Structure formats: C-alpha cells, structure tokens
Amino acid sequence: MILLTSVLLGLLAVSAALCLVRLLRGDSLADRIVALDTMLVVVVCGIAIGAVRSGSGIFLDVMVVASLLGFTGTALVARFIERRGAR
C-alpha cells in the first residue's frame, strides 16, 4: 500500500509541476485561474492519499474545507473576469 501511495504522490507532483508551468506561462488571466484551480484539485487529491496512507479520517474535513474555498475563489474570479470583459 505504501508503494502505491508513493507512486500516486509522485504522479501528483508531476501534475502539480505542469500546472505551475501553465500558471506562470498562461496567456490570459482565465488560463492562470484554471491552472490554479487544477493545482488545488491536485492538492486535495494529495490530502486524500495522505488520509488513505495514515488511516485517519481527520484529513477528510481538511479536504472539504479546501474544496469549498477553492470553488468559492474560482467562482469569484470568474465573476470578476465576466464583469471586466474578455481581453
């Protein structure tokens, strides 16, 4: 089980690095926000793998809070972009 979770965490690290590249080199604000939101999903998946690895359910509360904050932030920025207009 530890080997599997280690492989999964490695794959998540690669995907987080790719999201970071997109975040830094994004053409528009919307591209950067999508990359940041995707990175948050990767972090939440990493927390889920940590919960499986430790066998503790306390991480599930952290996952819910992080997901709600990420969704709220993405919705607010999308509304800001919509009001500002596409550039």
N, C-alpha and C positions, 0 to 999 in steps of 0.2 A: 504494500500500500504506500509506503514511503517513497519507493522508486517512482510509482505512477504520479504521485502528487509533485514530486520534484521535476519530472518531465513536464507536467502541466504548468508548473510555475515558470519553467524555462520558456515554454511557448508563449505564456502570457507576457513575459519580459520582452520577448521579440516583438510581439504585437504592440506593447506599450512604446517600444523604441520607434516603431513605424508610425505610430500616432504622434509621437513627439516630433518626428521629421515633418509630418504633414502640418502640425501645429506651427512649426517655425517657418515653413516654406509655403504656407497657404496663400492662395491668390486673393481671396476675399475674406471678409470677417465671418461669413457663413461657413466657409471651409474650415476656418480655425475653430469655430464653435462646435462643429460636428466632430472634429478631431479631439477636442477637449471632452466632449460628451462620450465619445468612444473610449477615451482613456479612463474616464470614470467607470464605465462598464467593465473594463479590464480590471480596475482596482477592486470593484465589487466581486468579480469572479475570483480574484486572488484572495479576498477575505473569505469567500465560500470554501475555497480549497484549504485555507488555514483552519476553518471550522471543522472540515472533514478530518484534517490531519490531527488536530488536537482532541477531537471528540466533544468539544464544548459548544453549547448552544448559545452562549453569550454573544458570539460573533454575528449571529443572525439579526440581533437588534441593531448592531452597527451597520449591517448591510441595508436594512430597511431605511435607516436614517440617511445614509449616504445616497441611496437611490432617490429618496424623496427630495433631498437637497439638489441633487443633480438634475432631476426633472424640473423642479421649480426654476433653477437657474437657467436651464436651456429654454424654457417657455418664456421667461422674462427677456432674455436676449433676442429670441425670435420675434417677440413683440416689438422690441426696440428697433430691430432691423426692418420690420414691416412699416413702422411709422417713419423711419428715416428715409426709406426708399432704397431701391436697389441701385448700386453704383458700379 
